[in-house]
Amino acid sequence: MYKRILVPTDGSDPSRYALVNALELAKKFNSEIELFHVTPTFEAYSVGVGYSVILTPEQIEKTAEFVFETTLRDIDIENVPLSKKHASGYPASSIIDEIKREFDLVVMGTRGHGAIAGAILGSVTQRVLAHAQCPVLVVNGRN
């Protein structure tokens, strides 16, 4: 049923909880998992002038490795094919683009800010839910 599962991660506890849930599904359905991290790009605007923070490829690689190590720490991934991929850009857009690479399911964690905070702050999870072309399982990672 789910041959390829995408698990976006930022290294947070909700992302780790999403991975644990994805691993359970992967074991049940003999699926492969792609752990996906997006190093955000930042833009700031000041009186009509835009500034971008450009990270070097080495900085992006280092950030991604740190996030992967944090996400995988103390989680048993034995017997589940797991690959890691990273990109830089806007997290929601990058995740939506990655989903188009024929994933059957996305498993994402959320901090559960609630409707009002989510509307004000914006949410990567909300944007992915609105645009994903496959099922998205959102797990609440609050303690």
The first five atom37 places (N, CA, C, CB, O) and aatype in JSON, in Angstrom:
{
  "aatype": [12, 18, 11, 1, 9, 10, 19, 14, 16, 3, 7, 15, 3, 14, 15, 1, 18, 0, 10, 19, 2, 0, 10, 6, 10, 0, 11, 11, 13, 2, 15, 6, 9, 6, 10, 13, 8, 19, 16, 14, 16, 13, 6, 0, 18, 15, 19, 7, 19, 7, 18, 15, 19, 9, 10, 16, 14, 6, 5, 9, 6, 11, 16, 0, 6, 13, 19, 13, 6, 16, 16, 10, 1, 3, 9, 3, 9, 6, 2, 19, 14, 10, 15, 11, 11, 8, 0, 15, 7, 18, 14, 0, 15, 15, 9, 9, 3, 6, 9, 11, 1, 6, 13, 3, 10, 19, 19, 12, 7, 16, 1, 7, 8, 7, 0, 9, 0, 7, 0, 9, 10, 7, 15, 19, 16, 5, 1, 19, 10, 0, 8, 0, 5, 4, 14, 19, 10, 19, 19, 2, 7, 1, 2],
  "atom_mask": [
    [1, 1, 1, 1, 1],
    [1, 1, 1, 1, 1],
    [1, 1, 1, 1, 1],
    [1, 1, 1, 1, 1],
    [1, 1, 1, 1, 1],
    [1, 1, 1, 1, 1],
    [1, 1, 1, 1, 1],
    [1, 1, 1, 1, 1],
    [1, 1, 1, 1, 1],
    [1, 1, 1, 1, 1],
    [1, 1, 1, 0, 1],
    [1, 1, 1, 1, 1],
    [1, 1, 1, 1, 1],
    [1, 1, 1, 1, 1],
    [1, 1, 1, 1, 1],
    [1, 1, 1, 1, 1],
    [1, 1, 1, 1, 1],
    [1, 1, 1, 1, 1],
    [1, 1, 1, 1, 1],
    [1, 1, 1, 1, 1],
    [1, 1, 1, 1, 1],
    [1, 1, 1, 1, 1],
    [1, 1, 1, 1, 1],
    [1, 1, 1, 1, 1],
    [1, 1, 1, 1, 1],
    [1, 1, 1, 1, 1],
    [1, 1, 1, 1, 1],
    [1, 1, 1, 1, 1],
    [1, 1, 1, 1, 1],
    [1, 1, 1, 1, 1],
    [1, 1, 1, 1, 1],
    [1, 1, 1, 1, 1],
    [1, 1, 1, 1, 1],
    [1, 1, 1, 1, 1],
    [1, 1, 1, 1, 1],
    [1, 1, 1, 1, 1],
    [1, 1, 1, 1, 1],
    [1, 1, 1, 1, 1],
    [1, 1, 1, 1, 1],
    [1, 1, 1, 1, 1],
    [1, 1, 1, 1, 1],
    [1, 1, 1, 1, 1],
    [1, 1, 1, 1, 1],
    [1, 1, 1, 1, 1],
    [1, 1, 1, 1, 1],
    [1, 1, 1, 1, 1],
    [1, 1, 1, 1, 1],
    [1, 1, 1, 0, 1],
    [1, 1, 1, 1, 1],
    [1, 1, 1, 0, 1],
    [1, 1, 1, 1, 1],
    [1, 1, 1, 1, 1],
    [1, 1, 1, 1, 1],
    [1, 1, 1, 1, 1],
    [1, 1, 1, 1, 1],
    [1, 1, 1, 1, 1],
    [1, 1, 1, 1, 1],
    [1, 1, 1, 1, 1],
    [1, 1, 1, 1, 1],
    [1, 1, 1, 1, 1],
    [1, 1, 1, 1, 1],
    [1, 1, 1, 1, 1],
    [1, 1, 1, 1, 1],
    [1, 1, 1, 1, 1],
    [1, 1, 1, 1, 1],
    [1, 1, 1, 1, 1],
    [1, 1, 1, 1, 1],
    [1, 1, 1, 1, 1],
    [1, 1, 1, 1, 1],
    [1, 1, 1, 1, 1],
    [1, 1, 1, 1, 1],
    [1, 1, 1, 1, 1],
    [1, 1, 1, 1, 1],
    [1, 1, 1, 1, 1],
    [1, 1, 1, 1, 1],
    [1, 1, 1, 1, 1],
    [1, 1, 1, 1, 1],
    [1, 1, 1, 1, 1],
    [1, 1, 1, 1, 1],
    [1, 1, 1, 1, 1],
    [1, 1, 1, 1, 1],
    [1, 1, 1, 1, 1],
    [1, 1, 1, 1, 1],
    [1, 1, 1, 1, 1],
    [1, 1, 1, 1, 1],
    [1, 1, 1, 1, 1],
    [1, 1, 1, 1, 1],
    [1, 1, 1, 1, 1],
    [1, 1, 1, 0, 1],
    [1, 1, 1, 1, 1],
    [1, 1, 1, 1, 1],
    [1, 1, 1, 1, 1],
    [1, 1, 1, 1, 1],
    [1, 1, 1, 1, 1],
    [1, 1, 1, 1, 1],
    [1, 1, 1, 1, 1],
    [1, 1, 1, 1, 1],
    [1, 1, 1, 1, 1],
    [1, 1, 1, 1, 1],
    [1, 1, 1, 1, 1],
    [1, 1, 1, 1, 1],
    [1, 1, 1, 1, 1],
    [1, 1, 1, 1, 1],
    [1, 1, 1, 1, 1],
    [1, 1, 1, 1, 1],
    [1, 1, 1, 1, 1],
    [1, 1, 1, 1, 1],
    [1, 1, 1, 1, 1],
    [1, 1, 1, 0, 1],
    [1, 1, 1, 1, 1],
    [1, 1, 1, 1, 1],
    [1, 1, 1, 0, 1],
    [1, 1, 1, 1, 1],
    [1, 1, 1, 0, 1],
    [1, 1, 1, 1, 1],
    [1, 1, 1, 1, 1],
    [1, 1, 1, 1, 1],
    [1, 1, 1, 0, 1],
    [1, 1, 1, 1, 1],
    [1, 1, 1, 1, 1],
    [1, 1, 1, 1, 1],
    [1, 1, 1, 0, 1],
    [1, 1, 1, 1, 1],
    [1, 1, 1, 1, 1],
    [1, 1, 1, 1, 1],
    [1, 1, 1, 1, 1],
    [1, 1, 1, 1, 1],
    [1, 1, 1, 1, 1],
    [1, 1, 1, 1, 1],
    [1, 1, 1, 1, 1],
    [1, 1, 1, 1, 1],
    [1, 1, 1, 1, 1],
    [1, 1, 1, 1, 1],
    [1, 1, 1, 1, 1],
    [1, 1, 1, 1, 1],
    [1, 1, 1, 1, 1],
    [1, 1, 1, 1, 1],
    [1, 1, 1, 1, 1],
    [1, 1, 1, 1, 1],
    [1, 1, 1, 1, 1],
    [1, 1, 1, 0, 1],
    [1, 1, 1, 1, 1],
    [1, 1, 1, 1, 1]
  ],
  "atom_positions": [
    [[0.81, -1.19, 0.0], [0.0, 0.0, 0.0], [0.87, 1.27, 0.0], [-0.93, -0.01, 1.2], [0.67, 2.15, -0.84]],
    [[1.81, 1.36, 0.91], [2.71, 2.51, 0.97], [4.12, 2.01, 0.7], [2.63, 3.24, 2.35], [4.79, 1.51, 1.6]],
    [[4.57, 2.15, -0.52], [5.91, 1.68, -0.87], [6.98, 2.72, -0.55], [5.98, 1.33, -2.35], [8.09, 2.37, -0.14]],
    [[6.65, 4.0, -0.74], [7.62, 5.07, -0.48], [6.99, 6.09, 0.46], [8.09, 5.76, -1.81], [5.95, 6.68, 0.16]],
    [[7.64, 6.29, 1.61], [7.15, 7.21, 2.63], [8.17, 8.34, 2.79], [6.9, 6.48, 3.99], [9.36, 8.1, 2.99]],
    [[7.68, 9.57, 2.7], [8.51, 10.75, 2.9], [8.31, 11.26, 4.32], [8.17, 11.86, 1.85], [7.18, 11.45, 4.77]],
    [[9.43, 11.48, 5.03], [9.37, 12.02, 6.38], [10.22, 13.3, 6.42], [9.88, 10.97, 7.44], [11.44, 13.22, 6.56]],
    [[9.58, 14.46, 6.3], [10.32, 15.72, 6.43], [10.77, 15.88, 7.88], [9.45, 16.93, 5.98], [10.03, 15.53, 8.81]],
    [[11.96, 16.41, 8.09], [12.46, 16.6, 9.45], [13.2, 17.91, 9.59], [13.36, 15.46, 9.84], [13.88, 18.38, 8.68]],
    [[13.04, 18.49, 10.77], [13.84, 19.65, 11.15], [14.63, 19.34, 12.41], [12.94, 20.9, 11.37], [15.25, 20.23, 13.01]],
    [[14.62, 18.07, 12.82], [15.36, 17.65, 14.0], [14.59, 17.82, 15.3], [0.0, 0.0, 0.0], [15.11, 17.48, 16.37]],
    [[13.38, 18.34, 15.24], [12.59, 18.58, 16.44], [11.97, 17.29, 16.98], [11.48, 19.61, 16.15], [11.96, 16.26, 16.29]],
    [[11.47, 17.35, 18.2], [10.79, 16.19, 18.77], [9.6, 15.75, 17.94], [10.34, 16.49, 20.19], [9.43, 14.55, 17.73]],
    [[8.74, 16.68, 17.44], [7.65, 16.24, 16.58], [8.13, 15.51, 15.31], [6.8, 17.43, 16.18], [7.49, 14.56, 14.86]],
    [[9.25, 15.94, 14.75], [9.8, 15.26, 13.57], [10.27, 13.86, 13.93], [10.97, 16.07, 12.97], [10.08, 12.91, 13.17]],
    [[10.88, 13.74, 15.08], [11.34, 12.42, 15.55], [10.15, 11.49, 15.78], [12.17, 12.56, 16.86], [10.2, 10.31, 15.45]],
    [[9.09, 12.02, 16.35], [7.88, 11.23, 16.59], [7.26, 10.81, 15.25], [6.86, 12.03, 17.44], [6.75, 9.69, 15.13]],
    [[7.29, 11.69, 14.27], [6.79, 11.34, 12.94], [7.59, 10.19, 12.36], [6.84, 12.57, 12.0], [7.02, 9.27, 11.75]],
    [[8.91, 10.22, 12.53], [9.76, 9.13, 12.02], [9.42, 7.81, 12.7], [11.24, 9.46, 12.23], [9.35, 6.78, 12.04]],
    [[9.21, 7.84, 14.0], [8.85, 6.61, 14.73], [7.56, 6.03, 14.15], [8.69, 6.89, 16.25], [7.46, 4.82, 13.94]],
    [[6.57, 6.88, 13.9], [5.32, 6.42, 13.31], [5.52, 5.9, 11.9], [4.29, 7.55, 13.31], [4.93, 4.88, 11.52]],
    [[6.33, 6.58, 11.11], [6.61, 6.13, 9.74], [7.31, 4.79, 9.74], [7.47, 7.17, 9.0], [7.04, 3.95, 8.89]],
    [[8.21, 4.57, 10.7], [8.91, 3.28, 10.78], [7.94, 2.14, 11.08], [9.99, 3.34, 11.87], [8.08, 1.05, 10.52]],
    [[6.97, 2.39, 11.93], [5.96, 1.36, 12.21], [5.2, 1.0, 10.94], [4.98, 1.84, 13.3], [4.97, -0.18, 10.66]],
    [[4.81, 2.01, 10.18], [4.1, 1.76, 8.92], [5.01, 1.05, 7.91], [3.58, 3.07, 8.32], [4.57, 0.13, 7.22]],
    [[6.25, 1.48, 7.84], [7.19, 0.88, 6.89], [7.4, -0.6, 7.19], [8.54, 1.62, 6.93], [7.49, -1.41, 6.26]],
    [[7.48, -0.95, 8.45], [7.64, -2.36, 8.81], [6.4, -3.16, 8.42], [7.92, -2.52, 10.31], [6.51, -4.3, 7.96]],
    [[5.24, -2.57, 8.61], [3.98, -3.25, 8.29], [3.79, -3.44, 6.78], [2.79, -2.47, 8.86], [3.31, -4.48, 6.34]],
    [[4.18, -2.43, 6.0], [3.93, -2.46, 4.55], [5.19, -2.71, 3.72], [3.31, -1.16, 4.13], [5.14, -2.6, 2.49]],
    [[6.3, -3.04, 4.36], [7.57, -3.25, 3.65], [7.91, -2.04, 2.78], [7.5, -4.53, 2.77], [8.22, -2.17, 1.59]],
    [[7.85, -0.88, 3.38], [8.08, 0.38, 2.68], [9.51, 0.85, 2.86], [7.12, 1.45, 3.16], [10.23, 0.4, 3.75]],
    [[9.9, 1.77, 2.0], [11.15, 2.48, 2.18], [10.83, 3.9, 2.62], [12.01, 2.47, 0.86], [9.79, 4.46, 2.26]],
    [[11.74, 4.47, 3.4], [11.54, 5.82, 3.94], [12.63, 6.74, 3.4], [11.55, 5.8, 5.5], [13.8, 6.37, 3.31]],
    [[12.21, 7.94, 3.05], [13.18, 8.99, 2.76], [13.04, 10.05, 3.84], [12.95, 9.6, 1.32], [11.97, 10.65, 4.0]],
    [[14.11, 10.27, 4.57], [14.18, 11.33, 5.56], [14.66, 12.58, 4.83], [15.14, 10.95, 6.76], [15.73, 12.58, 4.22]],
    [[13.86, 13.64, 4.87], [14.09, 14.81, 4.04], [14.21, 16.06, 4.9], [12.97, 14.97, 3.0], [13.31, 16.37, 5.68]],
    [[15.31, 16.77, 4.74], [15.51, 18.02, 5.47], [15.7, 19.17, 4.49], [16.72, 17.92, 6.42], [16.39, 19.04, 3.48]],
    [[15.08, 20.29, 4.81], [15.24, 21.5, 4.01], [15.91, 22.55, 4.89], [13.86, 22.01, 3.45], [15.36, 22.94, 5.92]],
    [[17.08, 23.0, 4.48], [17.74, 24.11, 5.16], [17.09, 25.37, 4.6], [19.31, 24.1, 4.95], [17.25, 25.69, 3.43]],
    [[16.37, 26.1, 5.47], [15.63, 27.26, 4.97], [16.55, 28.36, 4.44], [14.76, 27.83, 6.07], [17.65, 28.58, 4.95]],
    [[16.08, 29.03, 3.41], [16.74, 30.25, 2.95], [16.0, 31.41, 3.59], [16.76, 30.35, 1.37], [14.78, 31.34, 3.8]],
    [[16.7, 32.44, 3.88], [16.1, 33.58, 4.56], [16.22, 34.82, 3.69], [16.76, 33.81, 5.92], [17.24, 35.04, 3.03]],
    [[15.17, 35.62, 3.7], [15.2, 36.9, 3.02], [14.67, 37.94, 3.99], [14.37, 36.88, 1.7], [13.69, 37.7, 4.69]],
    [[15.3, 39.07, 4.03], [14.85, 40.17, 4.88], [14.68, 41.4, 4.01], [15.84, 40.44, 6.05], [15.41, 41.59, 3.04]],
    [[13.73, 42.23, 4.36], [13.47, 43.44, 3.59], [13.57, 44.65, 4.48], [12.09, 43.37, 2.91], [13.07, 44.65, 5.61]],
    [[14.2, 45.67, 3.99], [14.35, 46.91, 4.75], [14.17, 48.08, 3.8], [15.73, 46.97, 5.47], [14.99, 48.28, 2.9]],
    [[13.12, 48.82, 3.98], [12.82, 50.01, 3.18], [13.02, 49.75, 1.69], [13.68, 51.19, 3.63], [13.77, 50.45, 1.02]],
    [[12.33, 48.74, 1.19], [12.37, 48.46, -0.23], [13.61, 47.75, -0.73], [0.0, 0.0, 0.0], [13.72, 47.49, -1.93]],
    [[14.53, 47.43, 0.15], [15.74, 46.73, -0.27], [15.69, 45.31, 0.3], [17.03, 47.48, 0.21], [15.41, 45.13, 1.49]],
    [[15.95, 44.33, -0.53], [15.91, 42.95, -0.07], [17.3, 42.4, 0.2], [0.0, 0.0, 0.0], [18.25, 42.7, -0.53]],
    [[17.41, 41.61, 1.23], [18.67, 40.96, 1.57], [18.42, 39.46, 1.66], [19.25, 41.51, 2.91], [17.39, 39.03, 2.17]],
    [[19.34, 38.68, 1.18], [19.24, 37.24, 1.28], [20.46, 36.72, 2.03], [19.13, 36.58, -0.11], [21.57, 37.23, 1.88]],
    [[20.22, 35.7, 2.83], [21.33, 35.02, 3.49], [21.64, 33.8, 2.63], [20.98, 34.62, 4.98], [20.81, 32.91, 2.49]],
    [[22.81, 33.76, 2.07], [23.19, 32.66, 1.19], [24.16, 31.77, 1.95], [23.83, 33.17, -0.13], [25.21, 32.21, 2.41]],
    [[23.79, 30.52, 2.06], [24.63, 29.55, 2.74], [25.5, 28.83, 1.73], [23.78, 28.54, 3.54], [25.08, 28.58, 0.6]],
    [[26.7, 28.51, 2.13], [27.58, 27.74, 1.25], [27.11, 26.29, 1.21], [29.06, 27.82, 1.72], [26.42, 25.85, 2.13]],
    [[27.47, 25.55, 0.18], [27.12, 24.13, 0.14], [27.63, 23.38, 1.37], [27.68, 23.48, -1.12], [26.98, 22.46, 1.86]],
    [[28.79, 23.77, 1.87], [29.34, 23.12, 3.08], [28.46, 23.39, 4.29], [30.78, 23.62, 3.35], [28.24, 22.5, 5.11]],
    [[27.96, 24.62, 4.42], [27.08, 24.95, 5.54], [25.76, 24.19, 5.45], [26.82, 26.47, 5.58], [25.24, 23.72, 6.46]],
    [[25.23, 24.07, 4.26], [23.99, 23.33, 4.06], [24.2, 21.86, 4.42], [23.49, 23.46, 2.6], [23.38, 21.26, 5.11]],
    [[25.3, 21.29, 3.94], [25.62, 19.89, 4.23], [25.79, 19.67, 5.74], [26.91, 19.47, 3.49], [25.27, 18.7, 6.3]],
    [[26.5, 20.56, 6.38], [26.75, 20.44, 7.83], [25.44, 20.54, 8.62], [27.73, 21.53, 8.31], [25.21, 19.77, 9.55]],
    [[24.59, 21.47, 8.24], [23.29, 21.63, 8.89], [22.45, 20.37, 8.71], [22.55, 22.85, 8.33], [21.84, 19.88, 9.67]],
    [[22.4, 19.86, 7.49], [21.6, 18.67, 7.22], [22.1, 17.47, 8.02], [21.62, 18.35, 5.73], [21.3, 16.73, 8.59]],
    [[23.4, 17.27, 8.07], [23.95, 16.14, 8.83], [23.61, 16.25, 10.3], [25.46, 16.06, 8.65], [23.28, 15.25, 10.94]],
    [[23.68, 17.47, 10.85], [23.31, 17.67, 12.25], [21.84, 17.32, 12.48], [23.58, 19.13, 12.67], [21.5, 16.65, 13.45]],
    [[20.97, 17.78, 11.58], [19.54, 17.49, 11.7], [19.27, 15.99, 11.59], [18.73, 18.25, 10.63], [18.49, 15.44, 12.36]],
    [[19.92, 15.33, 10.63], [19.73, 13.87, 10.49], [20.2, 13.13, 11.74], [20.48, 13.35, 9.25], [19.52, 12.23, 12.23]],
    [[21.37, 13.51, 12.25], [21.88, 12.86, 13.47], [20.93, 13.07, 14.64], [23.28, 13.4, 13.83], [20.66, 12.14, 15.4]],
    [[20.42, 14.28, 14.78], [19.49, 14.59, 15.87], [18.2, 13.79, 15.71], [19.18, 16.09, 15.91], [17.68, 13.25, 16.68]],
    [[17.69, 13.72, 14.51], [16.44, 13.0, 14.26], [16.58, 11.52, 14.52], [15.98, 13.23, 12.83], [15.69, 10.9, 15.1]],
    [[17.7, 10.93, 14.11], [17.88, 9.48, 14.2], [18.4, 9.0, 15.55], [18.82, 9.02, 13.13], [18.4, 7.8, 15.82]],
    [[18.84, 9.91, 16.39], [19.44, 9.53, 17.68], [18.48, 8.64, 18.48], [19.8, 10.78, 18.51], [17.33, 9.01, 18.75]],
    [[18.98, 7.46, 18.86], [18.24, 6.5, 19.69], [16.98, 5.94, 19.04], [17.88, 7.14, 20.98], [16.1, 5.44, 19.75]],
    [[16.86, 6.02, 17.74], [15.72, 5.43, 17.03], [16.24, 4.26, 16.22], [15.0, 6.48, 16.11], [17.19, 4.39, 15.46]],
    [[15.6, 3.11, 16.4], [16.01, 1.89, 15.71], [15.45, 1.88, 14.29], [15.53, 0.64, 16.49], [14.24, 1.78, 14.09]],
    [[16.34, 1.98, 13.31], [15.91, 1.97, 11.91], [16.27, 0.65, 11.23], [16.55, 3.14, 11.14], [16.18, 0.52, 10.01]],
    [[16.67, -0.32, 12.03], [17.07, -1.62, 11.49], [15.9, -2.26, 10.74], [17.54, -2.55, 12.63], [14.75, -2.16, 11.15]],
    [[16.21, -2.89, 9.65], [15.25, -3.62, 8.81], [14.3, -2.73, 8.02], [14.45, -4.55, 9.66], [13.31, -3.22, 7.48]],
    [[14.58, -1.44, 7.95], [13.77, -0.54, 7.13], [14.72, 0.23, 6.22], [12.9, 0.44, 8.01], [15.61, 0.93, 6.71]],
    [[14.54, 0.11, 4.9], [15.39, 0.89, 4.0], [15.13, 2.38, 4.21], [15.13, 0.49, 2.51], [14.0, 2.85, 4.06]],
    [[16.18, 3.12, 4.55], [16.04, 4.54, 4.83], [17.13, 5.31, 4.1], [16.1, 4.82, 6.35], [18.32, 5.0, 4.23]],
    [[16.71, 6.3, 3.33], [17.67, 7.18, 2.67], [17.49, 8.58, 3.23], [17.48, 7.17, 1.11], [16.43, 8.92, 3.78]],
    [[18.52, 9.39, 3.09], [18.48, 10.77, 3.57], [18.71, 11.69, 2.38], [19.54, 11.03, 4.69], [19.56, 11.44, 1.52]],
    [[17.95, 12.76, 2.35], [18.1, 13.75, 1.29], [17.9, 15.13, 1.89], [17.1, 13.49, 0.11], [17.08, 15.31, 2.79]],
    [[18.65, 16.1, 1.39], [18.47, 17.46, 1.87], [18.49, 18.43, 0.7], [19.56, 17.84, 2.89], [18.99, 18.14, -0.39]],
    [[17.9, 19.59, 0.99], [17.84, 20.66, 0.0], [17.87, 21.98, 0.76], [16.55, 20.55, -0.9], [17.79, 22.0, 1.99]],
    [[18.0, 23.06, 0.04], [17.86, 24.37, 0.66], [16.76, 25.11, -0.09], [19.21, 25.17, 0.63], [16.57, 24.92, -1.29]],
    [[16.05, 25.94, 0.63], [14.95, 26.68, 0.03], [13.87, 26.95, 1.05], [0.0, 0.0, 0.0], [14.13, 27.01, 2.25]],
    [[12.67, 27.1, 0.56], [11.52, 27.28, 1.44], [11.0, 25.9, 1.81], [10.41, 28.15, 0.75], [10.69, 25.1, 0.92]],
    [[10.9, 25.59, 3.11], [10.55, 24.22, 3.52], [9.27, 23.68, 2.88], [10.41, 24.18, 5.0], [9.3, 22.59, 2.31]],
    [[8.17, 24.4, 2.96], [6.91, 23.86, 2.42], [7.01, 23.6, 0.92], [5.76, 24.83, 2.71], [6.61, 22.53, 0.45]],
    [[7.55, 24.55, 0.18], [7.67, 24.38, -1.28], [8.58, 23.22, -1.64], [8.2, 25.67, -1.92], [8.3, 22.45, -2.55]],
    [[9.69, 23.1, -0.91], [10.63, 22.01, -1.19], [10.02, 20.65, -0.88], [11.92, 22.2, -0.38], [10.24, 19.69, -1.61]],
    [[9.25, 20.57, 0.21], [8.6, 19.31, 0.56], [7.56, 18.95, -0.49], [7.94, 19.4, 1.95], [7.48, 17.8, -0.91]],
    [[6.77, 19.91, -0.92], [5.75, 19.67, -1.95], [6.4, 19.21, -3.24], [4.91, 20.94, -2.19], [5.89, 18.3, -3.9]],
    [[7.51, 19.82, -3.62], [8.23, 19.39, -4.83], [8.75, 17.96, -4.66], [9.4, 20.35, -5.13], [8.71, 17.17, -5.6]],
    [[9.24, 17.64, -3.47], [9.78, 16.29, -3.23], [8.67, 15.24, -3.28], [10.5, 16.23, -1.87], [8.9, 14.12, -3.75]],
    [[7.49, 15.58, -2.81], [6.35, 14.64, -2.84], [6.07, 14.21, -4.27], [5.09, 15.29, -2.22], [5.66, 13.07, -4.5]],
    [[6.28, 15.09, -5.22], [6.0, 14.78, -6.63], [6.9, 13.68, -7.19], [6.17, 16.03, -7.46], [6.67, 13.2, -8.29]],
    [[7.91, 13.28, -6.42], [8.81, 12.21, -6.86], [8.21, 10.84, -6.52], [10.2, 12.37, -6.21], [8.94, 9.9, -6.19]],
    [[6.9, 10.75, -6.6], [6.16, 9.49, -6.47], [6.21, 8.87, -5.07], [6.7, 8.5, -7.45], [6.54, 7.69, -4.92]],
    [[5.89, 9.66, -4.08], [5.72, 9.13, -2.73], [4.27, 8.74, -2.53], [6.17, 10.15, -1.66], [3.36, 9.37, -3.07]],
    [[4.05, 7.69, -1.75], [2.7, 7.2, -1.48], [2.12, 7.8, -0.2], [2.71, 5.68, -1.38], [0.9, 7.79, -0.01]],
    [[2.99, 8.31, 0.66], [2.55, 8.83, 1.95], [3.61, 9.8, 2.47], [2.3, 7.68, 2.96], [4.8, 9.61, 2.26]],
    [[3.14, 10.84, 3.16], [4.02, 11.75, 3.87], [3.63, 11.65, 5.33], [3.9, 13.24, 3.33], [2.45, 11.69, 5.67]],
    [[4.63, 11.53, 6.2], [4.38, 11.52, 7.65], [5.11, 12.71, 8.23], [4.84, 10.17, 8.32], [6.34, 12.8, 8.15]],
    [[4.35, 13.62, 8.83], [4.92, 14.86, 9.36], [4.51, 15.04, 10.81], [4.47, 16.06, 8.53], [3.42, 14.64, 11.23]],
    [[5.4, 15.66, 11.57], [5.07, 16.02, 12.93], [4.59, 17.45, 12.98], [0.0, 0.0, 0.0], [4.9, 18.26, 12.11]],
    [[3.84, 17.75, 14.02], [3.39, 19.11, 14.24], [3.52, 19.43, 15.72], [1.94, 19.31, 13.76], [3.44, 18.55, 16.57]],
    [[3.72, 20.67, 16.0], [3.81, 21.1, 17.4], [2.44, 21.39, 17.96], [4.7, 22.33, 17.53], [2.3, 21.58, 19.17]],
    [[1.43, 21.43, 17.11], [0.06, 21.66, 17.58], [-0.16, 23.05, 18.14], [0.0, 0.0, 0.0], [-0.65, 23.2, 19.25]],
    [[0.21, 24.08, 17.37], [0.03, 25.46, 17.83], [-1.44, 25.84, 17.98], [0.7, 26.42, 16.88], [-1.76, 26.76, 18.73]],
    [[-2.32, 25.14, 17.29], [-3.73, 25.5, 17.33], [-4.1, 26.35, 16.13], [0.0, 0.0, 0.0], [-3.23, 26.84, 15.41]],
    [[-5.4, 26.51, 15.91], [-5.89, 27.19, 14.7], [-5.47, 28.65, 14.63], [-7.39, 27.1, 14.64], [-5.03, 29.11, 13.58]],
    [[-5.59, 29.37, 15.72], [-5.27, 30.8, 15.68], [-3.78, 31.01, 15.51], [-5.76, 31.5, 16.96], [-3.36, 31.76, 14.64]],
    [[-2.96, 30.36, 16.34], [-1.51, 30.51, 16.22], [-1.04, 30.01, 14.87], [-0.79, 29.77, 17.35], [-0.15, 30.62, 14.27]],
    [[-1.61, 28.92, 14.39], [-1.22, 28.38, 13.08], [-1.53, 29.35, 11.96], [0.0, 0.0, 0.0], [-0.75, 29.49, 11.02]],
    [[-2.68, 30.03, 12.07], [-3.06, 30.99, 11.03], [-2.15, 32.21, 11.06], [-4.52, 31.42, 11.21], [-1.81, 32.76, 10.01]],
    [[-1.77, 32.64, 12.25], [-0.93, 33.82, 12.37], [0.51, 33.5, 12.01], [-1.01, 34.39, 13.78], [1.15, 34.23, 11.25]],
    [[1.03, 32.41, 12.55], [2.43, 32.07, 12.36], [2.7, 31.41, 11.01], [2.9, 31.17, 13.47], [3.82, 31.45, 10.52]],
    [[1.68, 30.81, 10.43], [1.89, 30.02, 9.23], [2.4, 28.66, 9.65], [0.0, 0.0, 0.0], [2.91, 28.5, 10.76]],
    [[2.27, 27.69, 8.79], [2.68, 26.35, 9.16], [3.1, 25.58, 7.92], [1.56, 25.62, 9.89], [2.37, 25.5, 6.94]],
    [[4.29, 25.01, 7.98], [4.75, 24.16, 6.89], [3.77, 23.0, 6.72], [6.2, 23.63, 7.16], [3.4, 22.66, 5.59]],
    [[3.36, 22.4, 7.82], [2.44, 21.27, 7.74], [1.13, 21.66, 7.07], [2.16, 20.72, 9.14], [0.62, 20.92, 6.23]],
    [[0.58, 22.82, 7.43], [-0.66, 23.27, 6.81], [-0.5, 23.47, 5.3], [-1.14, 24.58, 7.46], [-1.39, 23.11, 4.53]],
    [[0.61, 24.02, 4.89], [0.83, 24.25, 3.45], [0.99, 22.93, 2.71], [2.07, 25.13, 3.23], [0.48, 22.76, 1.61]],
    [[1.71, 22.0, 3.33], [1.88, 20.69, 2.69], [0.53, 19.99, 2.58], [2.88, 19.81, 3.49], [0.22, 19.41, 1.54]],
    [[-0.28, 20.04, 3.64], [-1.61, 19.43, 3.59], [-2.45, 20.01, 2.45], [-2.34, 19.63, 4.94], [-3.18, 19.28, 1.78]],
    [[-2.34, 21.29, 2.25], [-3.15, 21.96, 1.22], [-2.73, 21.61, -0.2], [-3.08, 23.45, 1.4], [-3.54, 21.7, -1.12]],
    [[-1.46, 21.2, -0.39], [-0.95, 21.02, -1.75], [-0.43, 19.62, -2.08], [0.13, 21.99, -1.99], [-0.06, 19.35, -3.22]],
    [[-0.4, 18.73, -1.11], [0.15, 17.39, -1.34], [-0.73, 16.61, -2.3], [0.31, 16.63, -0.02], [-1.96, 16.74, -2.29]],
    [[-0.08, 15.8, -3.12], [-0.8, 14.97, -4.09], [-0.88, 13.52, -3.63], [-0.12, 15.05, -5.45], [-1.14, 12.62, -4.43]],
    [[-0.65, 13.29, -2.34], [-0.77, 11.97, -1.75], [-1.24, 12.15, -0.31], [0.6, 11.18, -1.82], [-1.26, 13.27, 0.19]],
    [[-1.62, 11.06, 0.36], [-2.05, 11.19, 1.75], [-0.93, 11.74, 2.64], [-2.51, 9.84, 2.28], [0.25, 11.46, 2.42]],
    [[-1.31, 12.52, 3.64], [-0.38, 13.08, 4.61], [-0.89, 12.69, 5.99], [-0.26, 14.64, 4.45], [-2.02, 13.01, 6.36]],
    [[-0.05, 12.01, 6.74], [-0.33, 11.65, 8.12], [0.36, 12.66, 9.01], [0.13, 10.18, 8.45], [1.59, 12.78, 8.99]],
    [[-0.4, 13.4, 9.79], [0.16, 14.4, 10.69], [0.05, 13.86, 12.1], [-0.57, 15.79, 10.55], [-1.04, 13.54, 12.58]],
    [[1.19, 13.75, 12.77], [1.2, 13.26, 14.13], [1.55, 14.41, 15.07], [2.21, 12.09, 14.29], [2.44, 15.21, 14.79]],
    [[0.83, 14.47, 16.17], [1.04, 15.52, 17.14], [2.23, 15.14, 18.01], [-0.23, 15.77, 18.0], [2.18, 14.14, 18.73]],
    [[3.28, 15.94, 17.96], [4.5, 15.63, 18.68], [4.64, 16.35, 20.0], [0.0, 0.0, 0.0], [5.73, 16.4, 20.56]],
    [[3.55, 16.91, 20.52], [3.62, 17.61, 21.81], [3.82, 16.6, 22.92], [2.34, 18.46, 22.07], [3.28, 15.49, 22.88]],
    [[4.59, 16.98, 23.91], [4.78, 16.13, 25.08], [3.74, 16.44, 26.13], [6.19, 16.3, 25.66], [3.74, 15.82, 27.2]]
  ]
}
